[in-house]
Amino acid sequence: AVAAALAGIAAGDDVGSVVARSGFSHRHLGALFVDAVGLTPQRFRRVRRFQLALDAHRRNPALAWAQIAHGAGYADQAHFTREFRGFTGVRPQDYRRAAPAVRHHLPLRPD
């Protein structure tokens, strides 16, 4: 059930659809998912969507953030910016300015 949920989320399915196909209750599938993955299905979906956005930026750093947000499945750029800041602690434009060599690591700035 967890493997099917992972595949569904990777394909872009919403958590409700994944749960419905599983045959388990939302709570039970969530518990199985957390035990196997370490995140709830919704949190995993958010992380996955954010990773898609970072991958798109890495492929084309000049692409507008609004296009990246849309391509990754965010409702709008404001939603994307909130998520981005929540995951990284910086705004998308600050991330771009930092030009990290590795997608998950921002260079430290001396204070």
TINU-200573 format. One line per 4 residues: number of its first residue (from 1); their letters; for each residue x, z, y of N, C-alpha, C. Coordinates in nm, 3 decimals. Atoms other than C-alpha are relative to their C-alpha. Example, Ala and Ser with C-alpha at 12.3 -4.5 7.8 and 13.67 -1.06 7.14 Angstrom:
! residues 2
1 = as = 0.089:0.000:-0.119:1.230:0.780:-0.450:0.090:0.000:0.120 | -0.082:-0.006:-0.119:1.367:0.714:-0.106:-0.077:0.073:0.109
END
This chain:
! residues 111
1 = avaa = 0.083:0.000:-0.120:0.000:0.000:0.000:0.087:0.000:0.126 | -0.089:-0.006:-0.117:0.285:0.080:0.239:0.069:-0.135:0.019 | -0.064:0.132:-0.010:0.463:-0.248:0.160:-0.097:-0.102:0.058 | 0.100:0.092:-0.052:0.141:-0.437:0.229:-0.027:0.029:0.148
5 = alag = 0.020:-0.037:-0.140:0.093:-0.243:0.553:0.116:-0.049:0.085 | -0.118:0.049:-0.073:0.449:-0.325:0.662:-0.007:-0.151:0.019 | 0.011:0.146:-0.008:0.393:-0.693:0.585:-0.109:-0.040:0.099 | 0.109:0.030:-0.093:0.064:-0.693:0.774:0.039:0.024:0.145
9 = iaag = -0.044:-0.031:-0.136:0.213:-0.527:1.079:0.104:-0.102:0.046 | -0.101:0.100:-0.034:0.510:-0.765:1.070:-0.064:-0.135:0.032 | 0.072:0.125:-0.026:0.260:-1.053:1.066:-0.084:0.007:0.126 | 0.074:-0.013:-0.124:0.096:-0.914:1.379:-0.138:0.059:-0.014
13 = ddvg = 0.132:-0.059:0.020:-0.210:-0.750:1.226:-0.010:0.135:0.070 | 0.018:-0.132:-0.060:-0.359:-0.449:1.401:-0.013:0.104:-0.112 | -0.002:-0.107:0.099:-0.350:-0.114:1.225:-0.135:0.014:-0.069 | 0.132:-0.009:0.061:-0.726:-0.109:1.167:-0.019:-0.099:-0.113
17 = svva = 0.011:0.103:0.105:-0.709:-0.434:0.968:0.086:0.036:-0.120 | -0.091:-0.039:0.108:-0.413:-0.309:0.768:-0.063:0.112:-0.082 | 0.065:-0.113:0.070:-0.598:0.013:0.684:-0.118:-0.051:-0.082 | 0.118:0.051:0.070:-0.917:-0.174:0.590:0.039:-0.073:-0.129
21 = rsgf = -0.043:0.072:0.120:-0.727:-0.398:0.345:0.064:0.091:-0.105 | -0.073:-0.088:0.092:-0.543:-0.104:0.191:-0.090:0.067:-0.103 | 0.090:-0.073:0.089:-0.848:0.059:0.037:0.013:0.151:0.015 | -0.017:-0.143:-0.027:-0.728:0.397:0.163:-0.065:0.034:0.132
25 = shrh = 0.048:-0.044:-0.130:-0.864:0.604:0.446:0.115:-0.013:0.100 | -0.102:0.010:-0.105:-0.681:0.580:0.777:0.099:0.116:-0.012 | -0.085:-0.119:0.011:-0.549:0.933:0.733:0.093:-0.007:-0.121 | -0.080:0.004:0.123:-0.430:0.878:0.375:0.109:-0.107:0.010
29 = lgal = -0.101:0.104:-0.015:-0.255:0.549:0.446:0.105:0.043:0.103 | -0.093:-0.050:-0.101:-0.102:0.706:0.757:0.100:0.099:-0.059 | -0.088:-0.098:0.063:0.038:0.992:0.550:0.099:-0.068:-0.094 | -0.091:0.075:0.089:0.180:0.753:0.288:0.104:-0.075:0.081
33 = fvda = -0.088:0.078:-0.086:0.329:0.540:0.564:0.107:0.089:0.063 | -0.096:-0.093:-0.061:0.492:0.836:0.740:0.100:0.048:-0.104 | -0.091:-0.044:0.107:0.637:0.959:0.410:0.104:-0.108:-0.034 | -0.089:0.110:0.040:0.788:0.616:0.337:0.086:-0.053:0.115
37 = vglt = -0.066:0.067:-0.112:0.883:0.492:0.685:0.054:0.098:0.103 | -0.043:-0.098:-0.099:0.912:0.800:0.902:-0.074:-0.009:0.132 | 0.081:0.019:-0.119:0.670:0.673:1.166:-0.144:-0.025:-0.043 | 0.139:0.038:0.029:0.294:0.637:1.184:-0.010:-0.152:0.006
41 = pqrf = 0.015:0.146:-0.009:0.166:0.281:1.139:-0.007:-0.050:0.144 | 0.012:0.044:-0.139:0.078:0.259:1.509:0.134:0.008:0.072 | -0.131:-0.013:-0.064:0.416:0.386:1.623:0.095:-0.108:-0.052 | -0.082:0.106:0.057:0.588:0.144:1.384:-0.035:-0.134:0.064
45 = rrvr = 0.046:0.125:-0.062:0.379:-0.141:1.527:0.052:-0.012:0.143 | -0.052:0.001:-0.136:0.481:-0.044:1.881:0.150:-0.029:0.002 | -0.145:0.023:0.008:0.850:-0.031:1.785:0.028:-0.145:-0.038 | -0.019:0.139:0.045:0.823:-0.365:1.607:-0.025:-0.099:0.113
49 = rfql = 0.033:0.088:-0.112:0.657:-0.530:1.906:0.110:0.007:0.106 | -0.108:-0.016:-0.096:0.928:-0.388:2.134:0.126:-0.073:-0.048 | -0.116:0.071:0.055:1.199:-0.523:1.902:-0.016:-0.151:0.016 | 0.025:0.144:-0.021:1.037:-0.868:1.921:0.031:-0.039:0.144
53 = alda = -0.028:0.028:-0.141:1.057:-0.849:2.300:0.150:-0.001:0.026 | -0.145:-0.004:-0.019:1.424:-0.749:2.290:0.067:-0.122:-0.062 | -0.056:0.120:0.065:1.498:-1.033:2.048:-0.023:-0.124:0.087 | 0.029:0.114:-0.087:1.329:-1.281:2.281:0.091:0.002:0.122
57 = hrrn = -0.090:-0.013:-0.115:1.532:-1.150:2.574:0.143:-0.037:-0.040 | -0.137:0.029:0.047:1.852:-1.175:2.369:0.020:-0.151:-0.019 | -0.008:0.145:0.019:1.776:-1.538:2.278:0.006:-0.075:0.131 | 0.006:0.068:-0.129:1.701:-1.631:2.639:-0.007:0.104:0.112
61 = pala = -0.002:-0.105:-0.101:1.810:-1.370:2.896:-0.062:-0.041:0.134 | 0.058:0.045:-0.126:1.678:-1.584:3.182:-0.153:-0.008:-0.004 | 0.145:0.009:0.014:1.321:-1.586:3.046:-0.067:0.113:0.079 | 0.073:-0.100:-0.079:1.074:-1.404:3.272:-0.055:0.109:-0.090
65 = waqi = 0.050:-0.112:0.079:0.973:-1.061:3.152:-0.148:-0.018:-0.035 | 0.142:0.023:0.028:0.606:-1.161:3.178:-0.017:-0.091:-0.122 | 0.006:0.089:0.116:0.667:-1.443:2.928:0.043:0.074:-0.126 | -0.046:-0.078:0.114:0.858:-1.210:2.699:-0.111:0.094:-0.046
69 = ahga = 0.108:-0.094:0.032:0.577:-0.954:2.717:-0.115:-0.071:-0.071 | 0.109:0.076:0.061:0.313:-1.215:2.638:0.037:-0.046:-0.142 | -0.044:0.049:0.131:0.514:-1.362:2.350:0.010:0.110:-0.105 | -0.011:-0.111:0.095:0.564:-1.019:2.194:-0.135:0.065:-0.030
73 = gyad = 0.133:-0.051:0.029:0.193:-0.942:2.209:-0.049:0.114:0.088 | 0.047:-0.104:-0.092:0.161:-0.704:2.503:-0.121:-0.051:0.078 | 0.121:0.038:-0.072:-0.170:-0.703:2.688:0.031:-0.055:0.139 | -0.041:0.047:-0.132:0.001:-0.747:3.024:0.139:0.053:0.030
77 = qahf = -0.136:-0.040:-0.032:0.333:-0.696:3.199:0.008:0.149:0.031 | -0.002:-0.144:-0.030:0.240:-0.346:3.318:0.008:0.081:-0.130 | -0.004:-0.065:0.131:0.177:-0.240:2.958:0.140:-0.010:-0.059 | -0.135:0.023:0.050:0.510:-0.391:2.856:0.101:0.089:0.074
81 = tref = -0.095:-0.079:-0.079:0.694:-0.218:3.141:-0.010:0.148:-0.035 | 0.016:-0.141:0.042:0.547:0.123:3.044:0.065:0.025:-0.134 | -0.059:-0.014:0.133:0.645:0.073:2.682:0.153:-0.010:0.007 | -0.143:0.021:-0.013:0.990:-0.054:2.779:0.067:0.126:0.053
85 = rgft = -0.056:-0.121:-0.059:1.056:0.246:2.996:-0.011:0.119:-0.094 | 0.018:-0.107:0.097:0.917:0.478:2.730:0.104:-0.003:-0.111 | -0.099:0.014:0.107:1.156:0.343:2.467:0.144:0.010:0.050 | -0.139:0.009:-0.046:1.465:0.294:2.683:0.036:0.097:0.112
89 = gvrp = -0.027:-0.083:-0.115:1.429:0.517:2.986:0.037:-0.079:0.125 | -0.031:0.085:-0.115:1.497:0.220:3.216:-0.106:-0.109:0.013 | 0.091:0.113:-0.022:1.294:-0.060:3.370:0.060:-0.127:-0.061 | -0.054:0.124:0.057:1.325:-0.408:3.217:0.107:-0.065:0.086
93 = qdyr = -0.100:0.064:-0.086:1.511:-0.540:3.520:0.133:0.075:0.000 | -0.124:-0.077:0.011:1.764:-0.254:3.491:0.071:-0.029:-0.131 | -0.056:0.037:0.129:1.813:-0.339:3.125:0.071:-0.136:0.011 | -0.058:0.133:-0.017:1.875:-0.702:3.217:0.129:0.008:0.081
97 = raap = -0.119:-0.015:-0.084:2.121:-0.600:3.488:0.116:0.063:-0.078 | -0.104:-0.067:0.079:2.310:-0.378:3.241:0.061:-0.096:-0.102 | -0.047:0.102:0.095:2.342:-0.679:3.005:0.068:0.063:-0.122 | -0.063:-0.066:0.116:2.398:-0.469:2.691:0.048:-0.101:-0.104
101 = avrh = -0.056:0.088:0.103:2.618:-0.630:2.429:-0.076:0.015:-0.131 | 0.078:-0.028:0.121:2.410:-0.470:2.154:-0.141:0.036:0.044 | 0.139:-0.012:-0.044:2.032:-0.478:2.177:-0.049:0.144:0.012 | 0.051:-0.138:-0.001:1.980:-0.105:2.107:0.089:0.098:0.075
105 = hlpl = -0.092:-0.091:-0.069:2.259:0.035:2.325:0.023:-0.045:0.142 | -0.029:0.028:-0.140:2.283:0.051:2.701:0.133:0.065:0.036 | -0.125:-0.062:-0.042:2.623:0.111:2.859:-0.027:0.119:0.089 | 0.014:-0.120:-0.084:2.662:0.453:3.019:0.063:-0.027:0.136
109 = rpd = -0.054:0.010:-0.135:2.713:0.467:3.392:0.056:0.137:0.037 | -0.051:-0.130:-0.045:2.940:0.740:3.524:-0.078:0.045:0.123 | 0.075:-0.054:-0.116:2.754:0.965:3.770:0.092:0.041:0.111
END
